[in-house]
Amino acid sequence: MIMSETAKIENRILIIDDDADLCDLLTNYLQQEGYLVETAFDSQEGLLKAQSNGFSFIVLDVMLPGMSGFDVLRKIRLTSQVPILMLTARGGEVDRIVGLEMGADDYMPKPFNPRELVARIRAIKRRGSDEGWYESSAEKAEKIIIGDIVLDLATRTVKQEGELVVLTAAEFSLLEKLILSAGHVVKREDLALGVFGRKLAMFDRSIDVHISSLRKKLGSHVDGIERIKTVRSVGYLYIGA
């Protein structure tokens, strides 16, 4: 079967990690799952490949020769919102939080099971759609409008008072789920399952960091009312205008 160019891009994954053995292991595993994989063993090569915009997903290690993974992430985010999962050292909680704050969609501590990585990739690519991450506007043209916010589910873009708000894949999915339940509290555990496709581990602050980023990007309502309210020990509540 001949694969279309669009399908090729949708299945292309870039792994940026200086551990050649790990890259080989992940490449073999991902290829068996139907993905097209390219690798880069240093930060500069990885950045150049990432900036080609020819990938649907990037796996990025924090510890790289030359620029750190954080520097690579920051430079990628200047021009692209491609989903990025960062690999961090076991116990590197600070690294995980920093990565999320800089625009990573999710993280995984090393060592990990390749099967879990595939599950994470699929969950991130599946966000917001039962049919998959990539859909044409003809297949899904719905928009959600609440107050000054417009979510376009076909293009997965957000506008606030007509101006584009640049969100990561995780931020968009999180905002979508909150707005769809506007006026009702959404539990952190439910958000984690819906956005990451997994349960939150103890002390996992992924949801909280993404919420913080959304608050900064969207601000409060015109009258000063908080847009996303924290319900202590439960979850979050989106307050409509």
C-alpha positions in Angstrom: 0.0 0.0 0.0 1.4 3.4 -1.0 1.3 5.9 1.9 0.2 9.4 1.1 2.5 12.4 2.0 0.0 13.5 4.6 0.0 10.1 6.2 3.8 10.0 6.2 4.0 13.3 8.1 1.3 12.2 10.6 3.3 9.1 11.5 6.8 10.7 11.6 8.4 10.9 15.0 11.7 12.5 15.8 13.8 11.3 18.8 16.4 13.6 20.1 18.7 11.8 22.5 22.4 11.1 22.7 21.9 7.6 24.0 22.3 5.6 20.7 21.3 2.3 22.2 18.0 3.8 23.5 17.4 5.4 20.2 17.8 2.1 18.4 15.5 0.4 20.9 12.8 3.0 20.5 13.2 3.1 16.8 12.7 -0.6 16.4 9.7 -0.6 18.8 8.0 2.4 17.2 8.5 1.1 13.7 6.8 -2.1 14.7 3.8 0.1 15.7 3.7 1.7 12.3 5.6 4.9 12.9 8.4 6.4 10.7 11.2 7.3 13.0 14.2 9.6 12.7 16.9 10.2 15.3 19.3 12.9 16.3 22.1 12.4 18.8 22.9 16.0 19.6 21.0 19.2 20.2 22.0 21.1 17.0 21.1 18.2 14.7 17.9 17.7 16.6 16.9 21.3 16.4 17.6 21.5 12.6 15.4 18.4 12.0 12.7 19.6 14.3 12.5 23.0 12.6 11.9 21.3 9.3 8.3 20.9 10.4 8.1 17.4 8.9 7.3 15.6 12.1 4.0 15.0 14.0 5.7 14.3 17.3 9.0 14.8 19.0 10.6 12.9 21.9 13.2 15.1 23.5 15.8 14.3 26.2 16.6 17.0 28.7 20.3 16.1 29.0 22.0 16.7 25.6 25.5 17.6 24.5 25.7 21.2 23.5 22.4 22.9 24.1 20.2 21.4 26.8 16.9 19.9 25.9 15.3 23.0 27.5 17.1 25.2 25.0 16.0 23.0 22.1 12.4 23.1 23.4 12.4 26.9 23.7 13.7 27.3 20.1 11.2 24.8 18.7 8.4 26.6 20.4 9.3 29.9 18.7 8.0 28.5 15.4 6.1 25.3 16.1 3.5 23.8 18.4 4.3 20.2 17.4 3.6 17.8 20.4 6.7 17.3 22.5 7.3 14.7 25.2 10.4 15.2 27.3 12.6 12.5 28.8 13.9 13.3 32.3 16.1 11.7 34.8 14.4 9.6 37.5 13.5 12.0 40.3 14.1 15.1 38.2 10.9 16.7 39.4 12.3 20.2 38.8 13.2 19.3 35.2 9.7 18.0 34.6 8.0 21.2 35.9 10.4 23.4 33.9 9.8 21.5 30.8 6.0 21.8 31.1 6.3 25.5 31.9 8.3 26.0 28.7 5.8 24.3 26.5 6.3 20.5 26.6 3.1 18.5 26.4 4.2 15.7 28.7 7.2 14.0 30.2 8.5 10.6 31.1 11.2 9.7 33.6 14.0 7.4 32.6 14.1 4.4 32.6 10.8 3.6 31.1 9.0 0.8 29.2 8.8 1.5 25.4 5.2 0.3 25.5 4.3 3.2 27.9 6.0 5.6 25.5 3.8 4.4 22.6 0.8 4.7 24.9 1.7 8.3 25.8 2.3 9.2 22.1 -1.1 7.8 21.1 -2.8 9.6 23.9 -1.4 12.9 23.0 -2.1 12.5 19.3 -5.6 11.3 20.1 -6.5 14.4 22.2 -9.7 16.1 21.4 -10.9 13.5 18.8 -12.2 9.9 18.9 -10.9 9.5 15.4 -7.4 10.8 15.9 -5.2 13.9 16.2 -5.4 14.9 12.5 -8.7 15.7 11.0 -9.8 17.8 8.1 -12.2 20.7 8.6 -14.7 18.8 6.5 -14.7 16.0 9.0 -14.9 18.2 12.0 -15.9 21.9 11.7 -17.4 22.6 15.1 -16.5 25.7 17.0 -17.1 26.4 20.7 -17.8 30.0 21.7 -17.9 31.1 25.3 -17.6 34.8 26.2 -14.5 36.2 24.5 -13.1 32.7 23.6 -13.5 30.8 20.4 -12.2 27.2 20.1 -12.0 25.9 16.6 -12.0 22.1 17.0 -11.1 21.5 13.3 -7.9 23.5 13.4 -7.3 23.2 17.1 -6.8 26.9 17.5 -8.0 29.4 20.0 -8.9 33.1 19.5 -9.6 35.6 22.2 -11.4 38.7 21.0 -10.4 37.8 17.5 -6.7 37.5 18.3 -5.0 34.1 18.0 -3.8 32.6 21.3 -0.9 30.2 20.8 -1.4 27.1 22.9 0.4 23.8 23.1 -1.5 20.6 22.3 -1.9 19.8 26.0 -3.1 23.4 26.8 -5.7 23.3 24.0 -7.1 19.9 25.2 -7.2 21.1 28.8 -9.0 24.3 27.9 -11.5 22.4 25.7 -12.4 20.0 28.5 -12.8 22.8 31.0 -14.9 24.9 28.6 -17.1 22.0 27.7 -17.9 21.7 31.4 -18.0 25.4 32.1 -19.8 26.1 35.4 -19.0 22.7 36.7 -15.9 21.4 38.6 -13.7 19.0 36.6 -11.6 16.7 38.8 -7.8 16.7 38.3 -7.9 13.0 37.8 -10.5 13.3 35.0 -8.5 16.0 33.3 -5.4 13.8 33.5 -7.2 10.9 31.9 -8.7 13.1 29.2 -5.5 15.1 28.4 -2.7 12.6 29.1 -4.6 9.3 28.9 -3.2 8.3 32.2 -3.7 8.6 36.0 -1.8 11.2 37.9 1.1 9.8 40.0 1.7 11.0 43.5 3.0 14.6 43.5 2.4 14.9 39.7 1.9 18.6 38.9 1.4 18.3 35.2 -2.2 19.5 35.2 -1.4 22.3 37.6 1.5 23.6 35.5 -0.6 23.6 32.3 -3.5 25.4 34.1 -1.0 28.1 35.3 0.2 28.6 31.7 -3.4 28.9 30.5 -4.2 31.5 33.1 -1.2 33.6 32.0 -2.1 33.4 28.3 -5.9 34.0 28.8 -5.9 36.3 31.8 -9.0 37.1 33.8 -12.4 38.2 32.5 -12.8 41.9 31.7 -14.5 42.5 35.0 -11.5 40.9 36.8 -13.3 37.7 37.7 -10.9 34.7 37.6 -11.4 32.7 34.4 -10.2 29.3 35.8 -10.9 28.8 39.4 -9.1 26.2 41.6 -11.4 24.1 43.7 -9.0 22.9 46.4 -8.4 19.2 46.7 -10.9 18.6 43.8 -10.0 20.2 40.5 -10.7 23.2 38.3 -13.7 25.2 37.2 -14.0 27.4 34.1 -16.2 30.4 34.8 -18.0 31.7 31.8 -18.3 35.5 31.1 
